[in-house]
Amino acid sequence: MRLLLSLMFVLLGSFGAEAQTVTKEKVTAALPKLRELARQVVARGEVPGLSIGIVYRDEVVFVEGYGVRETGQAETVSADTVFQLASVSKPLAATVVAALVSDGVVTWDTRIRDLDPDFALPDAYPTAQVTIRDLLSHRSGLAANAGNDIEDLGFSREEILKRVRYTKPGGSFRASYAYSNFGFTAGAIAATRPTGKGWEALAEEKVYRPLGMQSTSSRARDFLLQPNRSSLHVRVDGKWTPLVKRNADAQSPAGGASSNARDMAQWLRLELGNGRYAGRPIIKEAAIEQTRQPTIVRSTDPKTGMTGFYGMGWNVDFRDRGVEWSHAGAFSAGARTLVHMLPAEKLGIVILSNAFPTGVPEGLAATFLDEVYAGKPSRDWIAHWNGIYDESFGAGAQKQAMAPYASPPAMPSPSMPLQAYTGFYSNDYVGDIRVTESGGALSVALGPAGKRFTLKHFNRDLFLYAPFAESPGWMVGVTFLIGPDGRASQITLENLDGDGMGTLKRTRGR
C-alpha cells in the first residue's frame, strides 16, 4: 500500500487559458493571490502544511511555507522545512544521471547488461537489450507494481532488484508505458556502477552540492536528522494524523529524496537553464535535454484526445501554453508533491505538502498559472483536484476496495482445524512466510524480519488481515487452498497478488 503513486492525474486535466507571453509583472501580480490561497488551504485544514518555490527567468521570485510540520505541534512550516519528495525524486534523479551522461560515464542507451550482468527482467529479450533510457522512461515492460509490495515487507534494494525477474511483464518492451518505481531505480543505480560510488553519494556530488542544496539528501537517515522536517499525515476519523514514517531508501532514485522549497528552487534554475546554473555550465545541454524528450506515450485524455508523453523522469505535455514538464509524487503514508515548468517562459513552480490524499499541489499550481496567464482562475482548481484524489484514494475508494468483506456471510462456514493452515509457504518473489497458531488464532509472518500479522476468520478457508500501517482499518483477503490430505497446500495474499505473485506453495509443516 505504501506505493509511490505515479501522479498520472496531473495529466488528466487541461490547465486552461490561451497562450500568451508571461512577464515579470504578471508573475509578480499573481504571487499575493497564491500566498492568500495557500493560507486559506491550510486554514481550511486541506493539508496540515506546505511550502512553495517559484523561479522565473533564473530568479527565485517566491519561496514560502505555511501551516505546521506536524498536527498537534507548534512548529510551523517555513521555506527551509524539509519534506519527503516521493516521486518528485524521479526528475531529480534524472538530473543526476544526466550529469553522469554529461561526464561520459554512461550514455542514455548503454545497455544494463553491460553495467550489471546480474540484472534480469521477466523475459530474456528485454533483459539482453534494456537500456538506461528504457528503464527511466518506464518502457521496459516491467509491471508497474513490481517490487513495491515486497519493499513493504522490508526487503533491501539489492534483493528487490534481484526478485523483479520473477514477476509477470506489465507490457510490451519499448511499446508500453508502465510506471515502475523499481524499474526506474534499476536504471539509475546501474548508471552509477562504472564510478564505484553509491547512488546517494553521487547525487550529492553531481547535483546537490554544486547547487548549494544543503538540506537535500537521498538517504532516509539524513531526513530524520533534519531538525526542521515535516511529518507525514493521513486522515484518521476525518483528521490529519501523523500515523507512520516512510523509509524509501530501497527505491531512493525513484522516491527516496528529501528537500525543501528553497533548495528545490535552485534545482528549477538548473533545469530551466538546460544545465546551466548561476551562469556556469553544470551539465551539458545535450545530456539534460534528453530527459525531457517524449520517449513513450503515457496517456490519452478520453475527453480531449490529448496525448501525454513521458521522457526520463518527466511528464512531457503539449498544451495551449506550449510544452510543459511536470512530475508529481505521493506516499500513501502521507506526502504529496509537485513540480511543474513552462520552459519557453522559464517559469517553474514546486509545491511540497505533508498529507495524502489531497489534490492541493495540483490545485495551487493550476490556479497560479491561470493567474499569470489570465489574471484569474478558470475554475476552483483545489476542489477539482481534491475530487480526483478523493475518488481514487479517499475513504470512498477504500470502502469500495473492502466491499467484498464489509459484511460477513449470513451463515459463514467454519474453518478447518487451525493446524491445517499452519506451516511454511514460499515462492521466488515473496520468499518464505510462516503461518502459526497461538491462543486459537492464526498469524502470518512476512518478509526478512518476519513481520507478524493476525489473521481474522471470514468464511471457511478465507481470512482477513490488515497489512497497511497507514490504513489500519483496511482489511484484505488471505485464502488457503486445502489439499487432498486435509491441509492447506497453498496460500494467496490478496495485497501481494496484483501481478499474480501473491500465491505461495506449502514447503513444509509447522
C-alpha positions, 0 to 999 in steps of 0.5 A, a space after each residue: 500500500 505504501 506505493 509511490 503513486 505515479 501522479 498520472 492525474 496531473 495529466 488528466 486535466 487541461 490547465 486552461 487559458 490561451 497562450 500568451 507571453 508571461 512577464 515579470 509583472 504578471 508573475 509578480 501580480 499573481 504571487 499575493 493571490 497564491 500566498 492568500 490561497 495557500 493560507 486559506 488551504 491550510 486554514 481550511 485544514 486541506 493539508 496540515 502544511 506546505 511550502 512553495 518555490 517559484 523561479 522565473 527567468 533564473 530568479 527565485 521570485 517566491 519561496 514560502 511555507 505555511 501551516 505546521 510540520 506536524 498536527 498537534 505541534 507548534 512548529 510551523 512550516 517555513 521555506 527551509 522545512 524539509 519534506 519527503 519528495 516521493 516521486 518528485 525524486 524521479 526528475 531529480 534523479 534524472 538530473 543526476 544521471 544526466 550529469 553522469 551522461 554529461 561526464 561520459 560515464 554512461 550514455 542514455 542507451 548503454 545497455 544494463 547488461 553491460 553495467 550489471 550482468 546480474 540484472 534480469 527482467 521477466 523475459 530474456 529479450 528485454 533483459 539482453 537489450 534494456 537500456 538506461 533510457 528504457 528503464 527511466 522512461 518506464 518502457 521496459 515492460 516491467 509491471 508497474 507494481 513490481 517490487 513495491 509490495 515486497 519493499 513493504 515487507 522490508 526487503 533491501 534494494 539489492 534483493 528487490 532488484 534481484 526478485 523483479 525477474 520473477 514477476 509477470 511483464 506489465 507490457 510490451 518492451 519499448 511499446 508500453 508505458 508502465 510506471 515502475 518505481 523499481 524499474 526506474 531505480 534499476 536504471 539509475 543505480 546501474 548508471 552509477 556502477 562504472 564510478 564505484 560510488 553509491 547512488 546517494 553519494 553521487 547525487 550529492 556530488 553531481 547535483 546537490 552540492 554544486 547547487 548549494 542544496 544543503 538540506 537535500 539528501 537521498 538517504 532516509 537517515 539524513 531526513 530524520 536528522 533534519 531538525 526542521 522536517 515535516 511529518 507525514 499525515 493521513 486522515 484518521 476519523 476525518 483528521 490529519 494524523 501523523 500515523 507512520 514514517 516512510 523509509 524509501 531508501 530501497 527505491 531512493 532514485 525513484 522516491 527516496 529524496 528529501 528537500 525543501 522549497 528553497 533548495 528545490 528552487 535552485 534545482 528549477 534554475 538548473 533545469 530551466 537553464 538546460 544545465 546551466 546554473 548561476 551562469 556556469 555550465 553544470 551539465 551539458 545541454 545535450 545530456 539534460 535535454 534528453 530527459 525531457 524528450 517524449 520517449 513513450 506515450 503515457 496517456 490519452 485524455 478520453 475527453 480531449 484526445 490529448 496525448 501525454 508523453 513521458 521522457 526520463 523522469 518527466 511528464 512531457 505535455 503539449 498544451 495551449 501554453 506550449 510544452 510543459 514538464 511536470 512530475 508529481 509524487 505521493 506516499 500513501 503514508 502521507 506526502 504529496 508533491 509537485 513540480 511543474 515548468 513552462 520552459 519557453 517562459 522559464 517559469 517553474 513552480 514546486 509545491 511540497 505538502 505533508 498529507 495524502 490524499 489531497 489534490 492541493 499541489 495540483 490545485 495551487 499550481 493550476 490556479 497560479 498559472 491561470 493567474 499569470 496567464 489570465 489574471 484569474 482562475 478558470 475554475 476552483 482548481 483545489 476542489 477539482 483536484 481534491 475530487 480526483 484524489 478523493 475518488 481514487 484514494 479517499 475513504 470512498 475508494 477504500 470502502 469500495 476496495 473492502 466491499 467484498 468483506 464489509 459484511 460477513 456471510 449470513 451463515 459463514 462456514 467454519 474453518 478447518 482445524 487451525 493446524 491445517 493452515 499452519 506451516 511454511 509457504 514460499 515462492 521466488 518473489 515473496 520468499 518464505 512466510 510462516 503461518 502459526 497458531 497461538 491462543 486459537 488464532 492464526 498469524 502470518 509472518 512476512 518478509 526478512 524480519 518476519 513481520 507478524 500479522 493476525 489473521 481474522 476468520 471470514 468464511 471457511 478457508 478465507 481470512 482477513 488481515 490488515 497489512 497497511 500501517 497507514 490504513 489500519 482499518 483496511 482489511 484484505 483477503 488471505 485464502 488457503 487452498 486445502 489439499 487432498 490430505 486435509 491441509 492447506 497446500 497453498 496460500 494467496 495474499 490478496 495485497 501481494 497478488 496484483 501481478 499474480 505473485 501473491 500465491 505461495 506453495 506449502 514447503 513444509 509443516 509447522 
